[in-house]
Structures are given as C-alpha cells and as structure tokens.
Amino acid sequence: MGIAVESDSIVVFEEKYTELIPSEIVHTKDNFSMTLVSQLIKEKYHFSDDKVVYEIAMNPYLQYFLGLPKKRQTVPFDSSMMKHFWQRLTPELMSEVNNVIIG
C-alpha cells in the first residue's frame, strides 16, 4: 500500500523548494519530487551519491518512482548535485512534508 499525498500539497512543496534555489542557478530539471525521492532511495538502500544515480539509471522501477514517464539510460541530474539537493531540503520543509505524509 502506497502513501497518497494530495497534488495540492506537492505543488506547495514544489513552490517552497524552488524558492530555496539561488536565482543564478537554472533549475529546469531540479524539482522537489525528484529531490525528495532520490534522497529517499539513497537513505533506504544506504547508497552513495554515485550509486544512487547509477541505480536510478539502471532500474526502470526506481525511475518510475522518481516520476520519470518512461525508461531512460540517463538520470536528469548528476551525482555531484545530490549534496545540493540535500542542502535545499531544510528541516522546516521536511517537517511539513512529514506532517502531510504521516498526518
């Protein structure tokens, strides 16, 4: 059984996350859902940043979980971006996400 989160909540989190990205950075493929899911994969399987990117590239199930519409040979972010993703997920934002998911 999966966790259902209303799409309105995701939109709000996307907006808050986007505000945390410095304006000089172009963030066309850098979004909250992908950031959060990539971190969940990393924590669940105790992967390094490089291993997360490799596993996502090789595994269509992880790609689907990440929100990609079809299997790809590459991931829309580099392993060097993982630390930036994590730095942008502030404790306040994660607390809000937890409250929505857990209830």
N, C-alpha and C positions, 0 to 999 in steps of 0.2 A: 504494500500500500504506500503510495507516494504522498508527499506533502503538497497540499494545494495552497498556493498563495495567490490572492486576487491580483489581477493585472494592474489595477489602480495602484496597489502598493508597490509593484515593480516599477511603474512609471515614476512614482515619487522617489524611490531609491535611486533610479537612474539619474533623475534631476539633481539630487543631492550629491551623488558621486561625481557627476560632470562638473559641478561647482568646485570640487576639490582638485580638479586637474588644472595646472597652471595654464594661463591663456596663451602662452607662447608655444604650447605643445599642440600639435594637430592630433586629434583623437577620434579619427573616423571609425576605427575598429575597436577602440578601447571602451567597453561598456561595463556597467555594473554586473549584469548577469554573468557574463563571461569571466569577469574578475572573481566574483564570488565562487562560481562553480570550479574554476581552476584551482582556487585555494582549497576548496572542499576536497577535491581529488588529491591534491598534494598532502593534506593532513590525514585523510582517510588511509592512504596507502604508504605514507611516510616516504614520499618521493622527493628527490632533489628537484630544483627548478628545471634542470636539463631533462630529467627523467619524466617530469610532468608533460613537457612539450612533446617528447618522443612518444610517450604512451597515448597522448591525445591524437597525434598524427597517425599512429598505427591502429587505433581502436575506434571503429565506427560507433560503438555504443557510447564511448566517452564523448565523441563528437556530437552525438545526438543529445546527450545530457548537457553538453556545453551550449546547445542551442543552434548548432550549425544545421542547415536544411538538408545537406547531403554529404556523403563521404568526400573528404579531401585528402590529398597527400601532404599538405602543409597545414600548419596551425596559424591563425591570423595574428599571432604575437610570438615574439622571441623569448627564450628563457631569461634573457637579461632584463626583460620587462616585469618579471614576476615580483621582484623586490619593490618596484614602483607600484604595482597593483596593491601589494600588501600595505605599503605605507599610506595609501589613499583610503584604505578601509579603516576609518577612525573608530575608536572604541564606542563613540556615541552612535555612529551609523550602524555598527554591528549590534549594539544593544537594541536599536529599533528593529533591525531585521529579526533578531531573536524573539522579540516581543510579538511580532507578527506571525512568525512560524510556530512558536511554542504556544502562544496565546496569552 
